[in-house]
């Protein structure tokens, strides 16, 4: 077994895990943070995207023990329990950027990372290119692209920012 | 229209949990003491199972049981079934082979489950499965539909000589024969409708728990229709009586048809949970889903269209071989027959149609309904034929369509269906305007200046939705009725719970169903909750597929609301001390006609329960009504999609540069959600046309068995979409709803192929139109031009 200690959504967490435990399994099965999803086994779908030390990472591609000491942000940590939603969450609802909701947490975490790297003025081709690592089977991406463009702008207005 | 009523683009109420990570999908549910199942699957497409040695696996730490088809048979667990009986043209019933949940004696496709390991952790179960020794005698296999009936093809099931499940036909062969003789032009096409893997992003999962105290079982399952699952698992598989089995379909991450069916894995989890006395969970890995989820489409077709003077369509003749895979899945038999042959009239007056379909077994994953189910295949046949005929006759494809459109309704086609309402000219006209069809020539010249080939393709599709009138489908062999149920529970405080037999897995019922109730009762949306997906709470229902939840599910709610209103009026009459006939209900208020005396909705609800104003003998206390709604006809959504592409002749790459969709869905409850459904359907259709194909090699190995190998549409594969609507009301249900869930997937593939073939000047192009195949088609066409 491997001992792991990291910060998840601002809280210190520890665990004693089988060395083959992936970050996504640690989050879902040990911490019961089931908002991060698993949609594939080849790192294609992006349903498991979280932020590790401020950068988007597919949590199916790293072992939990590799992230000893890391700062991890998941979909559950984007907004305070009783506080306002993160502008990117709000934008997905406003622009109907989700249907079944399964790819959504990964999409939102990817979208925020995209804004962090590319700024607040994202055009259609940029967003589509940046979404290469995230699959959605429901929406045809049309409204996801709209939601990300609007969310990016809303983030510039000084709403709650991702804390990691 | 109220701000939250029918027609309002209300933001979805269910989104709060999904955007905050609080959705609750099957794999998010965990039960105390749960253990995990892992399925060992056949690596061979066709093999006799000579022996299974599980001693080494059983000895590993954490392993609770290794179970095989032998134990399943010993416990007398029944087979999975196909619920729609198709009769061959010679009068014989379809040849349904036994389908045990774990292969017994023989494995019939790569992925056929031969054993299950139950262990403390999923990793331990997976490790143990590697230690199971299966002695296979590998047999020759056939994967291709076109080869399944050949002399000497491997025989898969004893009950089906030449692997033929049925040889079905529909229509009037003699009338068609005569029309072809009289035709001035005949267009002929050989078409392959490529095999697809549905790939809902949430993999299938099951969690089964046995409660010894009540001798009952609970199943959490990724299903689109929990009641049908319970019925089949009880009545046919015989796991538990219906009243001792609870099926819960919590949040489900997309279905597209693939989660309609009753699969081996949930049966095995239920059976194993009772055997080991612990809750058992199984979650598919994606690569496993490729081998275990029903695939879609897979037709080989020859089709001919007879035309007379002025391009009038005289007759249509279609011969299709449909691959149903190694076993008959739950509704597989209906897809290439009554969901396909009956739509071959398209939007056109076709005097005579004859369609023959052979369904065959192959050593591949079972094939069943996938978004559109039969109707995309029919649309592909009809719309390719009409487009190619127009090009051959040098008539504008839009003009040829217009000349043949059905104009009067109701319209009886030669293939069973009675179209109830539509205006095909209106959707075509609007789509052509929005797409600037007239300006295409100019854009084509601009593209040519940039070294690109531009093409435009139309698809004027029709579908039969609102599935389905029970009597009609019963007469065609369906084993169940396809009505829907609803219950409206009004609480004493006036808040309302709507129980529905439909199930949402992306469609937004928690919003749209509440909109209908909010408008009807004049109460805020927040005072309405929609309850679904649990057989212990909702008495019965048929689930969600076939674009049925609006046309059938909402109609059931409307019927129950009618009863609630009638009862509430009686209560109000007692409160206001007038005759029931004097009460008018509007805007959430019961008013005595012609006076200012009234009672608010909440007061009437409370009075129904306190029952102080009326004697319980004359009027029962309470306010709760249920309804079963059985439609009188299918609904017929239709429309026109226009696809414009640019092809790079150097690389063969096709880029969709514009997409216009104008659909007639009748009444639209929430236009935002309807647009979203169209977007998603188009994406799946574009995926079929450009990217997706499940490929089997000659030995029956699935070559495209992961997301690394099977090309799913990504954001950059799709263009921004222009979506609009026309409206004719369906006369077949109270609100005039037609349904929108499948339209995009039905309309899109042929629009893309019509556009690319228009661009490259060759009709010889199969799906998916990859750069390689487009380039080859171009070169072939150039070669033929040179030779000529």
Interface residues (C-beta under 8 A of the other chain):
Chain A: X18 X20 X28 X32 X33 X34 X35 X36 X37 X38 X39 X40 X41 X42 X44 X45 X47 X74 X75 X76 X78 X79 X85 X89 X90 X92 X93 X94 X96 X98 X99 X100 X101 X102 X103 X104 X105 X108 X124 X125 X127 X128 X129 X131 X132 X134 X135 X136 X137 X138 X139 X140 X141 X142 X143 X144 X145
Chain B: X11 X12 X14 X15 X16 X17 X18 X19 X20 X21 X22 X23 X24 X25 X27 X28 X30 X121 X123 X199 X200 X201 X202 X203 X251 X252 X253 X254 X256 X283 X285 X286 X287 X505 X506 X507 X508 X672 X673 X675 X676 X679 X680 X681 X682 X683 X684 X706 X707 X708 X712 X713 X714 X715 X716 X718 X720 X721 X744
